[in-house]
């Protein structure tokens, strides 16, 4: 099948690679503009653009797709390129720009989206993070026929995946990226023979996965230990949960609900115990056990390794 593809990060690049391996002709690739990154603020190519260039695929990088927006010349050039490509369908995965109606209506079969949740739960920008943070035990991928709404289109295929107590957003991301690519290849095979069936999303169970704000990464020790441990997993690897110690930001990479109950809600963040299993910290009527953390400029270390170079004291307060 002749396709256009729209995506930017590694999640999308995995799907693009699977579509390419399945023999689809990728006539045009949309990806967000190159961004400055690192200490030198050099322009970095997105993972999708890197794959596309390595495989001699045409790439367009409009700053906007709105013909009446801030960059109408970008949108007009993108429209011309998409119309000239005469594709059967556009596959979209974590692209980062809203698709206006002119995009949705240009491909013969429309636009298919790979969404990393079991819709209608966790529509929106950060479905993996929010599923882990909420304590969900199940997630998955939905292949959706895109419409003008926010992840409101008809469902074409879906498959579930368990969320294990040890899973982080990072570990789930990799599994869901692979699953999304495989499901999209299946969906296109069905579409090619007219056997792809659309199912309207349920009106019950709708939730929204709001974009992650960096301010959320600061641990609130007045929360229950279970909530804190889930957020640590949800924000691993990015943006990374953290807490202050003497004005220095410590990244907390792994934490779990510790043993015991701490009754004083006024002293959340107080270090209660330091041992080979981790650093026990007071939370709301509960205890958090930190097992992996990192100082600014340092490496991620187990709590035992960390304590060899940083002498924490019982009674110190984090946050």
PECORTA-V237017 format. One record per pair of residues at least 12 apart in sequence whose C-alpha atoms are under 8 Angstrom apart, sorted by sequence separation. I is the first residue (numbers start at 0). J is the second residue. D is the distance in whole Angstrom. If there is no record, write none. Layout:
i:I j:J d:D
i:I j:J d:D
This chain:
i:32 j:44 d:8
i:33 j:45 d:7
i:61 j:73 d:5
i:62 j:74 d:8
i:115 j:127 d:7
i:142 j:154 d:6
i:143 j:155 d:5
i:239 j:251 d:7
i:240 j:252 d:7
i:268 j:280 d:6
i:269 j:281 d:5
i:277 j:289 d:5
i:278 j:290 d:7
i:290 j:302 d:5
i:293 j:305 d:8
i:61 j:74 d:6
i:64 j:77 d:7
i:141 j:154 d:7
i:142 j:155 d:5
i:143 j:156 d:7
i:239 j:252 d:7
i:267 j:280 d:8
i:268 j:281 d:5
i:277 j:290 d:5
i:289 j:302 d:7
i:292 j:305 d:7
i:31 j:45 d:7
i:141 j:155 d:7
i:142 j:156 d:5
i:267 j:281 d:5
i:268 j:282 d:6
i:276 j:290 d:7
i:30 j:45 d:7
i:141 j:156 d:6
i:142 j:157 d:6
i:266 j:281 d:7
i:267 j:282 d:5
i:61 j:77 d:7
i:141 j:157 d:4
i:236 j:252 d:8
i:266 j:282 d:8
i:267 j:283 d:6
i:30 j:47 d:7
i:89 j:106 d:6
i:140 j:157 d:6
i:141 j:158 d:7
i:235 j:252 d:6
i:30 j:48 d:6
i:59 j:77 d:7
i:88 j:106 d:5
i:139 j:157 d:7
i:140 j:158 d:6
i:216 j:234 d:7
i:264 j:282 d:7
i:87 j:106 d:5
i:88 j:107 d:6
i:91 j:110 d:7
i:139 j:158 d:6
i:140 j:159 d:7
i:264 j:283 d:6
i:28 j:48 d:8
i:86 j:106 d:5
i:87 j:107 d:5
i:88 j:108 d:5
i:89 j:109 d:6
i:90 j:110 d:6
i:91 j:111 d:6
i:92 j:112 d:6
i:93 j:113 d:8
i:139 j:159 d:4
i:231 j:251 d:7
i:232 j:252 d:7
i:261 j:281 d:6
i:263 j:283 d:8
i:264 j:284 d:7
i:2 j:23 d:7
i:4 j:25 d:7
i:85 j:106 d:7
i:86 j:107 d:7
i:87 j:108 d:6
i:88 j:109 d:5
i:89 j:110 d:5
i:90 j:111 d:5
i:91 j:112 d:5
i:92 j:113 d:5
i:93 j:114 d:8
i:117 j:138 d:6
i:138 j:159 d:6
i:139 j:160 d:5
i:231 j:252 d:6
i:232 j:253 d:7
i:261 j:282 d:7
i:262 j:283 d:8
i:263 j:284 d:7
i:1 j:23 d:6
i:2 j:24 d:6
i:3 j:25 d:6
i:6 j:28 d:8
i:85 j:107 d:8
i:87 j:109 d:8
i:88 j:110 d:6
i:89 j:111 d:6
i:90 j:112 d:6
i:91 j:113 d:6
i:92 j:114 d:7
i:116 j:138 d:5
i:117 j:139 d:5
i:137 j:159 d:7
i:138 j:160 d:5
i:139 j:161 d:8
i:216 j:238 d:7
i:218 j:240 d:6
i:231 j:253 d:6
i:232 j:254 d:8
i:257 j:279 d:7
i:261 j:283 d:7
i:262 j:284 d:5
i:0 j:23 d:5
i:1 j:24 d:5
i:2 j:25 d:5
i:3 j:26 d:6
i:4 j:27 d:6
i:5 j:28 d:6
i:6 j:29 d:6
i:7 j:30 d:5
i:28 j:51 d:7
i:78 j:101 d:8
i:82 j:105 d:7
i:88 j:111 d:7
i:90 j:113 d:8
i:115 j:138 d:8
i:116 j:139 d:5
i:117 j:140 d:6
i:118 j:141 d:6
i:137 j:160 d:6
i:138 j:161 d:6
i:216 j:239 d:6
i:217 j:240 d:6
i:218 j:241 d:6
i:231 j:254 d:7
i:261 j:284 d:5
i:262 j:285 d:8
i:0 j:24 d:6
i:1 j:25 d:6
i:2 j:26 d:6
i:3 j:27 d:5
i:4 j:28 d:5
i:5 j:29 d:4
i:6 j:30 d:5
i:7 j:31 d:6
i:78 j:102 d:7
i:81 j:105 d:8
i:115 j:139 d:6
i:116 j:140 d:5
i:117 j:141 d:6
i:137 j:161 d:4
i:138 j:162 d:7
i:216 j:240 d:4
i:217 j:241 d:5
i:218 j:242 d:6
i:260 j:284 d:5
i:261 j:285 d:5
i:278 j:302 d:7
i:1 j:26 d:6
i:2 j:27 d:7
i:3 j:28 d:6
i:4 j:29 d:6
i:5 j:30 d:6
i:6 j:31 d:8
i:115 j:140 d:5
i:116 j:141 d:6
i:136 j:161 d:6
i:137 j:162 d:5
i:157 j:182 d:8
i:213 j:238 d:6
i:216 j:241 d:6
i:217 j:242 d:6
i:228 j:253 d:8
i:260 j:285 d:4
i:261 j:286 d:6
i:277 j:302 d:5
i:3 j:29 d:8
i:114 j:140 d:6
i:115 j:141 d:7
i:123 j:149 d:7
i:136 j:162 d:5
i:156 j:182 d:7
i:228 j:254 d:5
i:259 j:285 d:7
i:260 j:286 d:6
i:276 j:302 d:8
i:277 j:303 d:7
i:113 j:140 d:7
i:114 j:141 d:5
i:122 j:149 d:7
i:123 j:150 d:7
i:135 j:162 d:7
i:136 j:163 d:7
i:228 j:255 d:5
i:258 j:285 d:8
i:259 j:286 d:6
i:275 j:302 d:8
i:276 j:303 d:8
i:28 j:56 d:7
i:30 j:58 d:7
i:32 j:60 d:5
i:113 j:141 d:6
i:114 j:142 d:6
i:122 j:150 d:6
i:228 j:256 d:7
i:257 j:285 d:7
i:258 j:286 d:6
i:275 j:303 d:6
i:27 j:56 d:6
i:28 j:57 d:6
i:29 j:58 d:6
i:30 j:59 d:7
i:31 j:60 d:5
i:32 j:61 d:7
i:113 j:142 d:5
i:114 j:143 d:7
i:122 j:151 d:8
i:256 j:285 d:8
i:257 j:286 d:5
i:274 j:303 d:8
i:26 j:56 d:7
i:27 j:57 d:5
i:28 j:58 d:5
i:29 j:59 d:5
i:30 j:60 d:5
i:31 j:61 d:7
i:32 j:62 d:6
i:112 j:142 d:6
i:113 j:143 d:7
i:156 j:186 d:7
i:225 j:255 d:7
i:256 j:286 d:6
i:257 j:287 d:5
i:25 j:56 d:7
i:26 j:57 d:7
i:27 j:58 d:6
i:28 j:59 d:6
i:29 j:60 d:6
i:30 j:61 d:8
i:31 j:62 d:7
i:111 j:142 d:7
i:112 j:143 d:5
i:131 j:162 d:8
i:155 j:186 d:7
i:224 j:255 d:8
i:225 j:256 d:6
i:256 j:287 d:5
i:257 j:288 d:5
i:15 j:47 d:7
i:27 j:59 d:8
i:29 j:61 d:8
i:64 j:96 d:7
i:111 j:143 d:6
i:112 j:144 d:6
i:119 j:151 d:8
i:224 j:256 d:6
i:255 j:287 d:6
i:256 j:288 d:6
i:63 j:96 d:7
i:64 j:97 d:7
i:111 j:144 d:5
i:112 j:145 d:6
i:224 j:257 d:8
i:254 j:287 d:7
i:255 j:288 d:5
i:12 j:46 d:6
i:16 j:50 d:8
i:64 j:98 d:7
i:65 j:99 d:7
i:110 j:144 d:6
i:111 j:145 d:6
i:254 j:288 d:5
i:255 j:289 d:7
i:12 j:47 d:5
i:64 j:99 d:7
i:109 j:144 d:7
i:110 j:145 d:6
i:131 j:166 d:8
i:140 j:175 d:7
i:254 j:289 d:4
i:255 j:290 d:8
i:9 j:45 d:8
i:11 j:47 d:7
i:109 j:145 d:7
i:118 j:154 d:8
i:131 j:167 d:7
i:139 j:175 d:7
i:253 j:289 d:6
i:254 j:290 d:5
i:8 j:45 d:6
i:9 j:46 d:5
i:131 j:168 d:7
i:142 j:179 d:8
i:253 j:290 d:5
i:254 j:291 d:7
i:7 j:45 d:6
i:8 j:46 d:5
i:9 j:47 d:7
i:12 j:50 d:7
i:140 j:178 d:7
i:141 j:179 d:8
i:251 j:289 d:7
i:252 j:290 d:8
i:253 j:291 d:5
i:7 j:46 d:6
i:8 j:47 d:6
i:140 j:179 d:6
i:252 j:291 d:5
i:253 j:292 d:7
i:273 j:312 d:8
i:7 j:47 d:5
i:117 j:157 d:7
i:128 j:168 d:6
i:142 j:182 d:7
i:155 j:195 d:7
i:251 j:291 d:6
i:252 j:292 d:5
i:273 j:313 d:7
i:6 j:47 d:6
i:7 j:48 d:7
i:117 j:158 d:8
i:127 j:168 d:6
i:142 j:183 d:7
i:155 j:196 d:6
i:251 j:292 d:4
i:252 j:293 d:8
i:272 j:313 d:6
i:103 j:145 d:7
i:117 j:159 d:7
i:155 j:197 d:5
i:250 j:292 d:5
i:251 j:293 d:7
i:270 j:312 d:7
i:271 j:313 d:6
i:103 j:146 d:7
i:154 j:197 d:6
i:155 j:198 d:6
i:221 j:264 d:7
i:249 j:292 d:7
i:250 j:293 d:5
i:270 j:313 d:5
i:271 j:314 d:6
i:103 j:147 d:8
i:127 j:171 d:7
i:142 j:186 d:8
i:153 j:197 d:6
i:154 j:198 d:5
i:221 j:265 d:8
i:249 j:293 d:6
i:250 j:294 d:7
i:269 j:313 d:8
i:270 j:314 d:5
i:127 j:172 d:7
i:153 j:198 d:5
i:154 j:199 d:6
i:249 j:294 d:5
i:250 j:295 d:8
i:269 j:314 d:6
i:270 j:315 d:6
i:153 j:199 d:5
i:154 j:200 d:6
i:221 j:267 d:5
i:248 j:294 d:7
i:249 j:295 d:7
i:269 j:315 d:6
i:270 j:316 d:6
i:100 j:147 d:7
i:152 j:199 d:7
i:153 j:200 d:6
i:220 j:267 d:5
i:221 j:268 d:8
i:247 j:294 d:8
i:248 j:295 d:7
i:252 j:299 d:8
i:269 j:316 d:4
i:270 j:317 d:7
i:99 j:147 d:7
i:152 j:200 d:7
i:220 j:268 d:5
i:247 j:295 d:8
i:268 j:316 d:5
i:269 j:317 d:6
i:98 j:147 d:8
i:151 j:200 d:7
i:267 j:316 d:8
i:268 j:317 d:5
i:266 j:316 d:8
i:268 j:318 d:6
i:27 j:80 d:8
i:144 j:197 d:8
i:27 j:81 d:7
i:27 j:84 d:7
i:26 j:84 d:6
i:224 j:282 d:6
i:223 j:282 d:6
i:224 j:283 d:7
i:228 j:287 d:7
i:26 j:86 d:7
i:115 j:175 d:6
i:222 j:282 d:6
i:223 j:283 d:5
i:227 j:287 d:8
i:115 j:176 d:8
i:220 j:281 d:7
i:221 j:282 d:6
i:222 j:283 d:5
i:223 j:284 d:7
i:224 j:285 d:6
i:220 j:282 d:5
i:221 j:283 d:5
i:223 j:285 d:6
i:224 j:286 d:6
i:225 j:287 d:8
i:31 j:94 d:7
i:220 j:283 d:7
i:224 j:287 d:5
i:30 j:94 d:7
i:31 j:95 d:7
i:115 j:179 d:7
i:168 j:232 d:7
i:29 j:94 d:8
i:31 j:96 d:8
i:114 j:179 d:8
i:167 j:232 d:5
i:168 j:233 d:5
i:113 j:179 d:6
i:166 j:232 d:7
i:167 j:233 d:6
i:168 j:234 d:7
i:169 j:235 d:6
i:113 j:180 d:8
i:165 j:232 d:8
i:167 j:234 d:8
i:168 j:235 d:6
i:169 j:236 d:6
i:167 j:235 d:6
i:168 j:236 d:7
i:167 j:236 d:8
i:113 j:183 d:7
i:244 j:316 d:7
i:244 j:317 d:5
i:243 j:317 d:6
i:244 j:318 d:6
i:242 j:317 d:6
i:243 j:318 d:4
i:242 j:318 d:5
i:3 j:81 d:8
i:14 j:92 d:8
i:129 j:208 d:6
i:11 j:91 d:8
i:128 j:208 d:8
i:129 j:209 d:8
i:3 j:84 d:8
i:11 j:92 d:5
i:119 j:200 d:6
i:126 j:207 d:8
i:10 j:92 d:7
i:11 j:93 d:6
i:118 j:200 d:7
i:119 j:201 d:7
i:126 j:208 d:5
i:3 j:86 d:6
i:10 j:93 d:7
i:11 j:94 d:8
i:119 j:202 d:8
i:122 j:205 d:7
i:125 j:208 d:5
i:2 j:86 d:5
i:5 j:89 d:7
i:119 j:203 d:8
i:120 j:204 d:6
i:121 j:205 d:7
i:122 j:206 d:6
i:123 j:207 d:6
i:124 j:208 d:6
i:125 j:209 d:6
i:1 j:86 d:5
i:2 j:87 d:6
i:3 j:88 d:6
i:4 j:89 d:5
i:5 j:90 d:6
i:6 j:91 d:6
i:7 j:92 d:8
i:8 j:93 d:7
i:119 j:204 d:6
i:120 j:205 d:5
i:121 j:206 d:5
i:122 j:207 d:5
i:123 j:208 d:5
i:124 j:209 d:6
i:125 j:210 d:5
i:1 j:87 d:5
i:2 j:88 d:5
i:3 j:89 d:5
i:4 j:90 d:5
i:5 j:91 d:5
i:6 j:92 d:5
i:7 j:93 d:6
i:8 j:94 d:8
i:119 j:205 d:5
i:120 j:206 d:5
i:121 j:207 d:5
i:122 j:208 d:6
i:123 j:209 d:6
i:124 j:210 d:5
i:125 j:211 d:7
i:0 j:87 d:7
i:1 j:88 d:7
i:2 j:89 d:6
i:3 j:90 d:6
i:4 j:91 d:6
i:5 j:92 d:6
i:6 j:93 d:5
i:7 j:94 d:5
i:118 j:205 d:8
i:119 j:206 d:7
i:120 j:207 d:7
i:121 j:208 d:5
i:123 j:210 d:8
i:2 j:90 d:7
i:5 j:93 d:8
i:6 j:94 d:4
i:7 j:95 d:7
i:5 j:94 d:6
i:6 j:95 d:7
i:132 j:226 d:7
i:134 j:229 d:7
i:133 j:229 d:7
i:132 j:229 d:5
i:131 j:229 d:6
i:132 j:230 d:5
i:220 j:318 d:7
i:131 j:230 d:7
i:219 j:318 d:8
i:132 j:232 d:7
i:218 j:318 d:7
i:131 j:232 d:7
i:132 j:233 d:5
i:131 j:233 d:5
i:130 j:233 d:8
i:129 j:233 d:7
i:128 j:233 d:5
i:127 j:233 d:8
i:128 j:234 d:7
i:10 j:172 d:7
i:14 j:176 d:7
i:18 j:180 d:7
i:10 j:173 d:7
i:13 j:176 d:6
i:14 j:177 d:7
i:17 j:180 d:6
i:21 j:184 d:7
i:13 j:177 d:7
i:17 j:181 d:7
i:11 j:176 d:7
i:14 j:179 d:7
i:15 j:180 d:7
i:18 j:183 d:8
i:10 j:176 d:5
i:14 j:180 d:4
i:18 j:184 d:6
i:13 j:180 d:7
i:14 j:181 d:8
i:17 j:184 d:7
i:14 j:183 d:8
i:0 j:187 d:8
i:0 j:191 d:7
